[in-house]
Amino acid sequence: MRWLPLLVLTPLLALTPVSSAAQAGDAAAAGSNSVETVVAAVEATYKEVTSISADFTQTTRNVMMGDEIVQKGKVQIKRPRKMRWEFNEPRSSFVTNGKTMWVYTATDNQVLVTEELGSGGGDGMTQLLDGLDKLGEHFDVKLTDETATEVTLELSPKAQSNFKVLRLTLAKDGYSLQQVVMVDPFDNTTELAFEGVALNAEVPDSAFDFQIPAGATVVKPSGI
């Protein structure tokens, strides 16, 4: 299975807009934008967002192998740094409470456990999820495309990350996210699409503590 490293990216990005950005979204829908206008509106939109739940489709394309893998599932995300991704086929899980990370594959009945993740740095997804209200602080942002209904932003992380470019396509009306495309250092791409998004959903912290199945093999990597 191929895990999306950020994500942010993630998906507090996939939330519908909140009232703090409504006027900015309406103004953007009326005409063209500068990158500064879009960034300011996105930051305002997601400032009050703390959690999300959604269905997702992840499409991963490998340049060297020339293959494509499509997976579906459900995601729950909560600030700060909590994520739970449940993949349907093959059944697998990626869960973190911000301190410990569990990666479970049902086929092998194996759990990879990484402890003491720390509070600094993090991967690109963590940067994105916890920093959407400070987009300009964490990323160099370009406005790469604009239609009558959508804008596309290209984000390059200012700090070290495991991706080199992130492309976000958002609706002009309210800046709700339409598509996320991540490009890694080897030009492999991961695309995320979301449906049934619930903004500020009631997600208990217990959802981010993984219960290891009976009989599962537990692997704790050294040197991490």
CYANA upper distance limits for C-alpha pairs under 8 A (distance plus 0.5 A):
  2 ARG  CA     60 THR  CA      8.03
  4 LEU  CA    190 THR  CA      7.50
  5 PRO  CA    123 ASP  CA      6.84
  5 PRO  CA    124 GLY  CA      7.17
  5 PRO  CA    125 MET  CA      6.63
  5 PRO  CA    162 ASN  CA      7.62
  6 LEU  CA     10 THR  CA      6.85
  6 LEU  CA    123 ASP  CA      5.85
  6 LEU  CA    124 GLY  CA      4.71
  6 LEU  CA    125 MET  CA      3.02
  6 LEU  CA    126 THR  CA      6.25
  6 LEU  CA    127 GLN  CA      7.98
  6 LEU  CA    128 LEU  CA      7.86
  6 LEU  CA    162 ASN  CA      8.43
  7 LEU  CA     11 PRO  CA      6.95
  7 LEU  CA    124 GLY  CA      7.57
  7 LEU  CA    125 MET  CA      4.29
  7 LEU  CA    126 THR  CA      7.23
  7 LEU  CA    128 LEU  CA      8.13
  7 LEU  CA    129 LEU  CA      7.97
  8 VAL  CA     12 LEU  CA      7.15
  8 VAL  CA     13 LEU  CA      7.56
  8 VAL  CA    124 GLY  CA      7.29
  8 VAL  CA    125 MET  CA      3.97
  8 VAL  CA    126 THR  CA      6.13
  8 VAL  CA    127 GLN  CA      7.32
  8 VAL  CA    128 LEU  CA      5.00
  8 VAL  CA    129 LEU  CA      4.82
  8 VAL  CA    130 ASP  CA      8.35
  9 LEU  CA     13 LEU  CA      7.64
  9 LEU  CA    124 GLY  CA      7.20
  9 LEU  CA    125 MET  CA      4.51
  9 LEU  CA    126 THR  CA      7.58
  9 LEU  CA    127 GLN  CA      8.31
  9 LEU  CA    128 LEU  CA      5.80
  9 LEU  CA    129 LEU  CA      6.60
  9 LEU  CA    180 VAL  CA      8.13
 10 THR  CA     14 ALA  CA      8.37
 10 THR  CA     77 ILE  CA      8.26
 10 THR  CA    125 MET  CA      6.13
 10 THR  CA    126 THR  CA      8.34
 10 THR  CA    128 LEU  CA      7.66
 10 THR  CA    129 LEU  CA      6.61
 11 PRO  CA     15 LEU  CA      7.84
 11 PRO  CA     52 ILE  CA      7.76
 11 PRO  CA     77 ILE  CA      7.60
 11 PRO  CA    129 LEU  CA      7.09
 12 LEU  CA     46 TYR  CA      8.26
 12 LEU  CA     49 VAL  CA      7.82
 12 LEU  CA     50 THR  CA      8.42
 12 LEU  CA     51 SER  CA      7.37
 12 LEU  CA     52 ILE  CA      6.57
 12 LEU  CA     77 ILE  CA      7.65
 12 LEU  CA    129 LEU  CA      6.17
 12 LEU  CA    132 LEU  CA      8.39
 13 LEU  CA     46 TYR  CA      8.32
 13 LEU  CA    129 LEU  CA      7.80
 13 LEU  CA    132 LEU  CA      7.95
 13 LEU  CA    176 SER  CA      8.19
 13 LEU  CA    177 LEU  CA      6.49
 14 ALA  CA    176 SER  CA      6.97
 14 ALA  CA    177 LEU  CA      5.28
 14 ALA  CA    178 GLN  CA      7.74
 14 ALA  CA    194 PHE  CA      7.08
 14 ALA  CA    197 VAL  CA      7.50
 15 LEU  CA     46 TYR  CA      8.45
 15 LEU  CA     52 ILE  CA      7.43
 15 LEU  CA    176 SER  CA      6.67
 15 LEU  CA    177 LEU  CA      7.26
 15 LEU  CA    197 VAL  CA      6.84
 15 LEU  CA    198 ALA  CA      7.59
 15 LEU  CA    199 LEU  CA      6.11
 16 THR  CA    174 GLY  CA      8.03
 16 THR  CA    175 TYR  CA      8.04
 16 THR  CA    176 SER  CA      5.36
 16 THR  CA    177 LEU  CA      7.89
 16 THR  CA    197 VAL  CA      8.07
 16 THR  CA    199 LEU  CA      7.05
 17 PRO  CA     21 ALA  CA      7.43
 17 PRO  CA     22 ALA  CA      7.80
 17 PRO  CA     45 THR  CA      5.89
 17 PRO  CA     46 TYR  CA      7.51
 17 PRO  CA    174 GLY  CA      6.07
 17 PRO  CA    175 TYR  CA      6.95
 17 PRO  CA    176 SER  CA      6.38
 18 VAL  CA     22 ALA  CA      7.37
 18 VAL  CA     45 THR  CA      5.98
 18 VAL  CA     46 TYR  CA      7.53
 18 VAL  CA     48 GLU  CA      7.94
 18 VAL  CA     49 VAL  CA      8.39
 19 SER  CA     45 THR  CA      7.84
 20 SER  CA     44 ALA  CA      6.49
 20 SER  CA     45 THR  CA      6.50
 21 ALA  CA     25 GLY  CA      6.59
 21 ALA  CA     41 ALA  CA      6.32
 21 ALA  CA     42 VAL  CA      8.01
 21 ALA  CA     44 ALA  CA      5.80
 21 ALA  CA     45 THR  CA      5.16
 21 ALA  CA    174 GLY  CA      7.57
 22 ALA  CA     26 ASP  CA      6.72
 22 ALA  CA     45 THR  CA      8.20
 22 ALA  CA    174 GLY  CA      6.57
 23 GLN  CA     27 ALA  CA      6.73
 24 ALA  CA     28 ALA  CA      6.72
 24 ALA  CA     41 ALA  CA      6.18
 24 ALA  CA    174 GLY  CA      8.19
 25 GLY  CA     29 ALA  CA      6.72
 25 GLY  CA     41 ALA  CA      7.27
 25 GLY  CA    172 LYS  CA      6.80
 25 GLY  CA    173 ASP  CA      5.72
 25 GLY  CA    174 GLY  CA      4.82
 25 GLY  CA    175 TYR  CA      6.87
 26 ASP  CA     30 ALA  CA      7.20
 26 ASP  CA    172 LYS  CA      8.39
 26 ASP  CA    173 ASP  CA      6.48
 26 ASP  CA    174 GLY  CA      7.29
 27 ALA  CA     31 GLY  CA      7.80
 28 ALA  CA     32 SER  CA      7.11
 28 ALA  CA     33 ASN  CA      6.77
 28 ALA  CA     38 VAL  CA      8.30
 28 ALA  CA    172 LYS  CA      6.48
 28 ALA  CA    173 ASP  CA      7.60
 29 ALA  CA    148 ALA  CA      8.07
 29 ALA  CA    149 THR  CA      7.45
 29 ALA  CA    172 LYS  CA      5.55
 29 ALA  CA    173 ASP  CA      5.79
 31 GLY  CA    148 ALA  CA      8.17
 32 SER  CA    146 GLU  CA      8.06
 33 ASN  CA     37 THR  CA      6.52
 33 ASN  CA     38 VAL  CA      6.98
 34 SER  CA     38 VAL  CA      6.99
 34 SER  CA    143 LEU  CA      8.02
 35 VAL  CA     39 VAL  CA      6.60
 35 VAL  CA    141 VAL  CA      7.85
 35 VAL  CA    142 LYS  CA      6.90
 35 VAL  CA    143 LEU  CA      5.86
 36 GLU  CA     40 ALA  CA      6.60
 37 THR  CA     41 ALA  CA      6.73
 38 VAL  CA     42 VAL  CA      6.62
 39 VAL  CA     43 GLU  CA      6.58
 39 VAL  CA    135 LEU  CA      7.25
 39 VAL  CA    136 GLY  CA      7.33
 39 VAL  CA    141 VAL  CA      8.48
 40 ALA  CA     44 ALA  CA      6.71
 41 ALA  CA     45 THR  CA      6.52
 41 ALA  CA    175 TYR  CA      8.17
 42 VAL  CA     46 TYR  CA      6.85
 42 VAL  CA    132 LEU  CA      7.89
 42 VAL  CA    133 ASP  CA      7.66
 42 VAL  CA    135 LEU  CA      8.41
 42 VAL  CA    175 TYR  CA      6.99
 43 GLU  CA     47 LYS  CA      6.48
 43 GLU  CA    132 LEU  CA      6.34
 43 GLU  CA    133 ASP  CA      4.43
 43 GLU  CA    134 LYS  CA      6.53
 43 GLU  CA    135 LEU  CA      6.84
 44 ALA  CA    133 ASP  CA      6.87
 45 THR  CA    133 ASP  CA      8.17
 45 THR  CA    174 GLY  CA      8.35
 45 THR  CA    175 TYR  CA      7.99
 46 TYR  CA    132 LEU  CA      6.71
 46 TYR  CA    133 ASP  CA      6.13
 47 LYS  CA    132 LEU  CA      7.73
 47 LYS  CA    133 ASP  CA      5.28
 49 VAL  CA    199 LEU  CA      7.65
 49 VAL  CA    200 ASN  CA      6.49
 50 THR  CA     78 LYS  CA      6.32
 50 THR  CA     79 ARG  CA      5.92
 50 THR  CA    200 ASN  CA      6.20
 51 SER  CA     76 GLN  CA      8.00
 51 SER  CA     77 ILE  CA      5.98
 51 SER  CA     78 LYS  CA      4.73
 51 SER  CA     79 ARG  CA      6.84
 51 SER  CA    199 LEU  CA      7.00
 51 SER  CA    200 ASN  CA      5.06
 51 SER  CA    201 ALA  CA      6.32
 51 SER  CA    202 GLU  CA      8.19
 51 SER  CA    203 VAL  CA      7.66
 52 ILE  CA     75 VAL  CA      8.44
 52 ILE  CA     76 GLN  CA      6.23
 52 ILE  CA     77 ILE  CA      5.78
 52 ILE  CA     78 LYS  CA      7.05
 52 ILE  CA    197 VAL  CA      7.44
 52 ILE  CA    198 ALA  CA      6.11
 52 ILE  CA    199 LEU  CA      5.66
 52 ILE  CA    200 ASN  CA      6.06
 52 ILE  CA    201 ALA  CA      6.07
 52 ILE  CA    203 VAL  CA      8.46
 53 SER  CA     74 LYS  CA      7.94
 53 SER  CA     75 VAL  CA      6.09
 53 SER  CA     76 GLN  CA      4.91
 53 SER  CA     77 ILE  CA      6.98
 53 SER  CA    197 VAL  CA      6.33
 53 SER  CA    198 ALA  CA      5.76
 53 SER  CA    199 LEU  CA      7.67
 53 SER  CA    201 ALA  CA      6.91
 53 SER  CA    203 VAL  CA      8.50
 54 ALA  CA     74 LYS  CA      6.29
 54 ALA  CA     75 VAL  CA      5.99
 54 ALA  CA     76 GLN  CA      7.28
 54 ALA  CA    194 PHE  CA      6.88
 54 ALA  CA    195 GLU  CA      6.49
 54 ALA  CA    196 GLY  CA      5.83
 54 ALA  CA    197 VAL  CA      4.87
 54 ALA  CA    198 ALA  CA      6.76
 55 ASP  CA     72 LYS  CA      8.04
 55 ASP  CA     73 GLY  CA      6.28
 55 ASP  CA     74 LYS  CA      4.91
 55 ASP  CA     75 VAL  CA      6.80
 55 ASP  CA    194 PHE  CA      6.23
 55 ASP  CA    195 GLU  CA      5.66
 55 ASP  CA    196 GLY  CA      6.50
 55 ASP  CA    197 VAL  CA      7.54
 56 PHE  CA     72 LYS  CA      6.18
 56 PHE  CA     73 GLY  CA      6.02
 56 PHE  CA     74 LYS  CA      6.37
 56 PHE  CA     75 VAL  CA      7.56
 56 PHE  CA    192 LEU  CA      7.26
 56 PHE  CA    193 ALA  CA      6.11
 56 PHE  CA    194 PHE  CA      4.99
 56 PHE  CA    195 GLU  CA      6.68
 57 THR  CA     70 VAL  CA      7.51
 57 THR  CA     71 GLN  CA      6.26
 57 THR  CA     72 LYS  CA      4.98
 57 THR  CA     73 GLY  CA      7.23
 57 THR  CA    192 LEU  CA      6.30
 57 THR  CA    193 ALA  CA      5.78
 57 THR  CA    194 PHE  CA      7.06
 58 GLN  CA     70 VAL  CA      6.20
 58 GLN  CA     71 GLN  CA      5.69
 58 GLN  CA     72 LYS  CA      6.70
 58 GLN  CA    190 THR  CA      7.37
 58 GLN  CA    191 GLU  CA      6.15
 58 GLN  CA    192 LEU  CA      5.23
 58 GLN  CA    193 ALA  CA      7.17
 59 THR  CA     68 GLU  CA      7.38
 59 THR  CA     69 ILE  CA      6.16
 59 THR  CA     70 VAL  CA      4.97
 59 THR  CA     71 GLN  CA      7.01
 59 THR  CA    190 THR  CA      6.17
 59 THR  CA    191 GLU  CA      5.56
 59 THR  CA    192 LEU  CA      7.08
 60 THR  CA     68 GLU  CA      6.09
 60 THR  CA     69 ILE  CA      5.65
 60 THR  CA     70 VAL  CA      6.98
 60 THR  CA    188 ASN  CA      8.15
 60 THR  CA    189 THR  CA      6.35
 60 THR  CA    190 THR  CA      4.93
 60 THR  CA    191 GLU  CA      6.89
 61 ARG  CA     66 GLY  CA      7.64
 61 ARG  CA     67 ASP  CA      6.39
 61 ARG  CA     68 GLU  CA      5.03
 61 ARG  CA     69 ILE  CA      7.10
 61 ARG  CA    188 ASN  CA      6.32
 61 ARG  CA    189 THR  CA      5.79
 61 ARG  CA    190 THR  CA      6.91
 62 ASN  CA     66 GLY  CA      5.97
 62 ASN  CA     67 ASP  CA      6.10
 62 ASN  CA     68 GLU  CA      7.07
 62 ASN  CA    188 ASN  CA      5.44
 62 ASN  CA    189 THR  CA      7.36
 63 VAL  CA     67 ASP  CA      7.96
 63 VAL  CA    186 PHE  CA      8.28
 63 VAL  CA    187 ASP  CA      7.20
 63 VAL  CA    188 ASN  CA      5.98
 71 GLN  CA     87 PHE  CA      7.26
 71 GLN  CA     88 ASN  CA      7.71
 71 GLN  CA     89 GLU  CA      7.13
 72 LYS  CA     87 PHE  CA      6.36
 72 LYS  CA     88 ASN  CA      6.43
 72 LYS  CA     89 GLU  CA      7.80
 73 GLY  CA     85 TRP  CA      7.74
 73 GLY  CA     86 GLU  CA      5.93
 73 GLY  CA     87 PHE  CA      4.93
 73 GLY  CA     88 ASN  CA      5.81
 74 LYS  CA     85 TRP  CA      6.53
 74 LYS  CA     86 GLU  CA      5.80
 74 LYS  CA     87 PHE  CA      7.30
 75 VAL  CA     83 MET  CA      7.91
 75 VAL  CA     84 ARG  CA      6.11
 75 VAL  CA     85 TRP  CA      5.05
 75 VAL  CA     86 GLU  CA      6.79
 76 GLN  CA     83 MET  CA      6.32
 76 GLN  CA     84 ARG  CA      5.63
 76 GLN  CA     85 TRP  CA      7.16
 76 GLN  CA    203 VAL  CA      7.91
 77 ILE  CA     81 ARG  CA      8.42
 77 ILE  CA     82 LYS  CA      6.19
 77 ILE  CA     83 MET  CA      4.95
 77 ILE  CA     84 ARG  CA      6.86
 78 LYS  CA     82 LYS  CA      5.60
 78 LYS  CA     83 MET  CA      6.94
 78 LYS  CA    203 VAL  CA      7.91
 79 ARG  CA    129 LEU  CA      7.95
 79 ARG  CA    130 ASP  CA      6.94
 80 PRO  CA     98 GLY  CA      7.69
 80 PRO  CA    130 ASP  CA      6.86
 81 ARG  CA     96 THR  CA      8.10
 81 ARG  CA     97 ASN  CA      7.25
 81 ARG  CA     98 GLY  CA      5.37
 81 ARG  CA    126 THR  CA      6.55
 81 ARG  CA    129 LEU  CA      7.97
 81 ARG  CA    130 ASP  CA      7.43
 82 LYS  CA     95 VAL  CA      8.25
 82 LYS  CA     96 THR  CA      5.99
 82 LYS  CA     97 ASN  CA      5.17
 82 LYS  CA     98 GLY  CA      5.86
 82 LYS  CA    208 PHE  CA      6.88
 83 MET  CA     94 PHE  CA      8.16
 83 MET  CA     95 VAL  CA      6.15
 83 MET  CA     96 THR  CA      5.89
 83 MET  CA     97 ASN  CA      7.30
 83 MET  CA    208 PHE  CA      6.98
 84 ARG  CA     93 SER  CA      7.79
 84 ARG  CA     94 PHE  CA      6.25
 84 ARG  CA     95 VAL  CA      4.89
 84 ARG  CA     96 THR  CA      7.05
 84 ARG  CA    207 ALA  CA      7.91
 84 ARG  CA    208 PHE  CA      6.65
 85 TRP  CA     93 SER  CA      6.17
 85 TRP  CA     94 PHE  CA      5.55
 85 TRP  CA     95 VAL  CA      6.87
 86 GLU  CA     91 ARG  CA      7.99
 86 GLU  CA     92 SER  CA      6.63
 86 GLU  CA     93 SER  CA      5.22
 86 GLU  CA     94 PHE  CA      7.16
 87 PHE  CA     91 ARG  CA      5.89
 87 PHE  CA     92 SER  CA      5.72
 87 PHE  CA     93 SER  CA      6.63
 88 ASN  CA     92 SER  CA      7.46
 90 PRO  CA    105 THR  CA      8.41
 90 PRO  CA    106 ALA  CA      8.12
 90 PRO  CA    107 THR  CA      7.89
 91 ARG  CA    105 THR  CA      7.03
 91 ARG  CA    106 ALA  CA      6.19
 91 ARG  CA    107 THR  CA      7.90
 92 SER  CA    103 VAL  CA      8.08
 92 SER  CA    104 TYR  CA      5.90
 92 SER  CA    105 THR  CA      5.00
 92 SER  CA    106 ALA  CA      6.25
 93 SER  CA    102 TRP  CA      8.16
 93 SER  CA    103 VAL  CA      6.25
 93 SER  CA    104 TYR  CA      5.53
 93 SER  CA    105 THR  CA      7.19
 94 PHE  CA    101 MET  CA      7.96
 94 PHE  CA    102 TRP  CA      6.37
 94 PHE  CA    103 VAL  CA      5.21
 94 PHE  CA    104 TYR  CA      7.05
 95 VAL  CA    101 MET  CA      6.23
 95 VAL  CA    102 TRP  CA      5.68
 95 VAL  CA    103 VAL  CA      7.10
 95 VAL  CA    208 PHE  CA      6.44
 95 VAL  CA    209 ASP  CA      7.71
 95 VAL  CA    210 PHE  CA      6.91
 96 THR  CA    100 THR  CA      6.11
 96 THR  CA    101 MET  CA      4.79
 96 THR  CA    102 TRP  CA      6.77
 96 THR  CA    208 PHE  CA      6.22
 96 THR  CA    209 ASP  CA      7.53
 96 THR  CA    210 PHE  CA      8.39
 97 ASN  CA    101 MET  CA      7.41
 97 ASN  CA    205 ASP  CA      8.33
 97 ASN  CA    208 PHE  CA      5.47
 97 ASN  CA    209 ASP  CA      6.72
 98 GLY  CA    117 LEU  CA      7.35
 98 GLY  CA    118 GLY  CA      8.29
 98 GLY  CA    119 SER  CA      8.28
 99 LYS  CA    115 GLU  CA      6.78
 99 LYS  CA    116 GLU  CA      5.80
 99 LYS  CA    117 LEU  CA      5.50
 99 LYS  CA    118 GLY  CA      6.86
 99 LYS  CA    119 SER  CA      8.46
100 THR  CA    113 VAL  CA      7.64
100 THR  CA    114 THR  CA      6.20
100 THR  CA    115 GLU  CA      4.91
100 THR  CA    116 GLU  CA      6.52
100 THR  CA    117 LEU  CA      6.61
101 MET  CA    112 LEU  CA      8.48
101 MET  CA    113 VAL  CA      6.25
101 MET  CA    114 THR  CA      5.60
101 MET  CA    115 GLU  CA      6.93
101 MET  CA    117 LEU  CA      8.14
102 TRP  CA    111 VAL  CA      6.87
102 TRP  CA    112 LEU  CA      6.16
102 TRP  CA    113 VAL  CA      5.25
102 TRP  CA    114 THR  CA      7.09
102 TRP  CA    210 PHE  CA      7.25
103 VAL  CA    111 VAL  CA      5.99
103 VAL  CA    112 LEU  CA      5.50
103 VAL  CA    113 VAL  CA      7.15
104 TYR  CA    109 ASN  CA      7.70
104 TYR  CA    110 GLN  CA      6.24
104 TYR  CA    111 VAL  CA      4.88
104 TYR  CA    112 LEU  CA      6.91
105 THR  CA    109 ASN  CA      6.23
105 THR  CA    110 GLN  CA      6.16
105 THR  CA    111 VAL  CA      7.20
106 ALA  CA    110 GLN  CA      7.37
109 ASN  CA    213 PRO  CA      8.38
109 ASN  CA    215 GLY  CA      8.14
109 ASN  CA    216 ALA  CA      5.43
109 ASN  CA    217 THR  CA      6.89
110 GLN  CA    216 ALA  CA      5.73
110 GLN  CA    217 THR  CA      5.11
110 GLN  CA    218 VAL  CA      6.48
110 GLN  CA    219 VAL  CA      7.90
111 VAL  CA    212 ILE  CA      7.78
111 VAL  CA    216 ALA  CA      7.24
111 VAL  CA    217 THR  CA      6.62
111 VAL  CA    218 VAL  CA      5.43
111 VAL  CA    219 VAL  CA      6.60
112 LEU  CA    218 VAL  CA      6.57
112 LEU  CA    219 VAL  CA      5.30
112 LEU  CA    220 LYS  CA      6.47
112 LEU  CA    221 PRO  CA      7.98
113 VAL  CA    218 VAL  CA      7.46
113 VAL  CA    219 VAL  CA      6.56
113 VAL  CA    220 LYS  CA      5.58
113 VAL  CA    221 PRO  CA      7.83
114 THR  CA    220 LYS  CA      6.59
114 THR  CA    221 PRO  CA      7.26
114 THR  CA    224 ILE  CA      7.91
121 GLY  CA    127 GLN  CA      8.40
122 GLY  CA    126 THR  CA      6.40
122 GLY  CA    127 GLN  CA      7.28
122 GLY  CA    161 SER  CA      8.26
123 ASP  CA    127 GLN  CA      6.93
123 ASP  CA    161 SER  CA      6.23
123 ASP  CA    162 ASN  CA      6.79
124 GLY  CA    128 LEU  CA      6.66
124 GLY  CA    157 PRO  CA      8.14
124 GLY  CA    161 SER  CA      6.01
124 GLY  CA    162 ASN  CA      6.84
124 GLY  CA    163 PHE  CA      7.09
125 MET  CA    129 LEU  CA      6.51
126 THR  CA    130 ASP  CA      6.54
127 GLN  CA    131 GLY  CA      6.15
127 GLN  CA    138 HIS  CA      7.84
128 LEU  CA    132 LEU  CA      6.24
128 LEU  CA    135 LEU  CA      8.32
131 GLY  CA    135 LEU  CA      6.49
131 GLY  CA    138 HIS  CA      7.50
134 LYS  CA    138 HIS  CA      7.13
135 LEU  CA    139 PHE  CA      6.46
136 GLY  CA    140 ASP  CA      6.96
136 GLY  CA    141 VAL  CA      7.30
138 HIS  CA    157 PRO  CA      6.66
138 HIS  CA    158 LYS  CA      6.24
138 HIS  CA    159 ALA  CA      7.79
139 PHE  CA    155 LEU  CA      6.13
139 PHE  CA    156 SER  CA      5.80
139 PHE  CA    157 PRO  CA      5.01
139 PHE  CA    158 LYS  CA      5.74
140 ASP  CA    155 LEU  CA      6.21
140 ASP  CA    156 SER  CA      5.62
140 ASP  CA    157 PRO  CA      6.89
140 ASP  CA    158 LYS  CA      6.97
141 VAL  CA    153 LEU  CA      7.07
141 VAL  CA    154 GLU  CA      6.22
141 VAL  CA    155 LEU  CA      5.32
141 VAL  CA    156 SER  CA      7.11
142 LYS  CA    153 LEU  CA      6.13
142 LYS  CA    154 GLU  CA      5.63
142 LYS  CA    155 LEU  CA      7.20
143 LEU  CA    151 VAL  CA      7.82
143 LEU  CA    152 THR  CA      6.54
143 LEU  CA    153 LEU  CA      5.26
143 LEU  CA    154 GLU  CA      6.94
144 THR  CA    151 VAL  CA      8.33
144 THR  CA    152 THR  CA      6.21
144 THR  CA    153 LEU  CA      6.34
144 THR  CA    154 GLU  CA      6.95
145 ASP  CA    151 VAL  CA      6.24
145 ASP  CA    152 THR  CA      5.55
145 ASP  CA    153 LEU  CA      7.87
146 GLU  CA    150 GLU  CA      6.29
146 GLU  CA    151 VAL  CA      4.91
146 GLU  CA    152 THR  CA      6.85
147 THR  CA    151 VAL  CA      6.92
148 ALA  CA    172 LYS  CA      8.36
149 THR  CA    171 ALA  CA      6.35
149 THR  CA    172 LYS  CA      5.80
149 THR  CA    173 ASP  CA      7.67
150 GLU  CA    169 THR  CA      7.20
150 GLU  CA    170 LEU  CA      6.05
150 GLU  CA    171 ALA  CA      4.92
150 GLU  CA    172 LYS  CA      5.44
151 VAL  CA    169 THR  CA      6.18
151 VAL  CA    170 LEU  CA      5.96
151 VAL  CA    171 ALA  CA      6.96
151 VAL  CA    172 LYS  CA      6.81
152 THR  CA    167 ARG  CA      7.20
152 THR  CA    168 LEU  CA      5.95
152 THR  CA    169 THR  CA      4.74
152 THR  CA    170 LEU  CA      6.81
153 LEU  CA    167 ARG  CA      6.07
153 LEU  CA    168 LEU  CA      5.64
153 LEU  CA    169 THR  CA      6.92
154 GLU  CA    165 VAL  CA      7.15
154 GLU  CA    166 LEU  CA      6.21
154 GLU  CA    167 ARG  CA      5.04
154 GLU  CA    168 LEU  CA      7.05
155 LEU  CA    165 VAL  CA      6.17
155 LEU  CA    166 LEU  CA      5.47
155 LEU  CA    167 ARG  CA      6.70
155 LEU  CA    168 LEU  CA      8.43
156 SER  CA    164 LYS  CA      6.53
156 SER  CA    165 VAL  CA      5.54
156 SER  CA    166 LEU  CA      7.09
157 PRO  CA    161 SER  CA      7.21
157 PRO  CA    163 PHE  CA      8.48
157 PRO  CA    164 LYS  CA      7.45
157 PRO  CA    165 VAL  CA      7.95
162 ASN  CA    184 ASP  CA      7.04
162 ASN  CA    185 PRO  CA      7.66
163 PHE  CA    182 MET  CA      7.37
163 PHE  CA    183 VAL  CA      6.44
163 PHE  CA    184 ASP  CA      4.70
163 PHE  CA    185 PRO  CA      6.35
164 LYS  CA    182 MET  CA      8.42
164 LYS  CA    183 VAL  CA      6.52
164 LYS  CA    184 ASP  CA      5.96
164 LYS  CA    185 PRO  CA      6.15
165 VAL  CA    182 MET  CA      6.56
165 VAL  CA    183 VAL  CA      5.71
165 VAL  CA    184 ASP  CA      7.51
166 LEU  CA    180 VAL  CA      7.65
166 LEU  CA    181 VAL  CA      6.27
166 LEU  CA    182 MET  CA      5.06
166 LEU  CA    183 VAL  CA      6.75
167 ARG  CA    179 GLN  CA      8.44
167 ARG  CA    180 VAL  CA      6.24
167 ARG  CA    181 VAL  CA      5.56
167 ARG  CA    182 MET  CA      6.92
168 LEU  CA    177 LEU  CA      7.62
168 LEU  CA    178 GLN  CA      8.08
168 LEU  CA    179 GLN  CA      6.35
168 LEU  CA    180 VAL  CA      5.34
168 LEU  CA    181 VAL  CA      7.16
169 THR  CA    177 LEU  CA      6.61
169 THR  CA    178 GLN  CA      5.90
169 THR  CA    179 GLN  CA      5.63
169 THR  CA    180 VAL  CA      7.11
170 LEU  CA    175 TYR  CA      5.62
170 LEU  CA    176 SER  CA      5.96
170 LEU  CA    177 LEU  CA      4.88
170 LEU  CA    178 GLN  CA      5.71
170 LEU  CA    179 GLN  CA      7.65
171 ALA  CA    175 TYR  CA      5.37
171 ALA  CA    176 SER  CA      5.92
171 ALA  CA    177 LEU  CA      6.91
171 ALA  CA    178 GLN  CA      7.13
172 LYS  CA    176 SER  CA      8.31
178 GLN  CA    193 ALA  CA      7.43
178 GLN  CA    194 PHE  CA      8.17
179 GLN  CA    191 GLU  CA      7.75
179 GLN  CA    192 LEU  CA      6.66
179 GLN  CA    193 ALA  CA      5.97
179 GLN  CA    194 PHE  CA      8.32
180 VAL  CA    191 GLU  CA      6.13
180 VAL  CA    192 LEU  CA      5.72
180 VAL  CA    193 ALA  CA      7.35
181 VAL  CA    189 THR  CA      7.14
181 VAL  CA    190 THR  CA      6.16
181 VAL  CA    191 GLU  CA      4.89
181 VAL  CA    192 LEU  CA      7.02
182 MET  CA    189 THR  CA      5.95
182 MET  CA    190 THR  CA      5.63
182 MET  CA    191 GLU  CA      6.89
183 VAL  CA    187 ASP  CA      5.94
183 VAL  CA    188 ASN  CA      6.17
183 VAL  CA    189 THR  CA      5.10
183 VAL  CA    190 THR  CA      7.22
184 ASP  CA    188 ASN  CA      6.00
184 ASP  CA    189 THR  CA      6.96
203 VAL  CA    207 ALA  CA      7.48
205 ASP  CA    209 ASP  CA      8.07
212 ILE  CA    216 ALA  CA      7.36
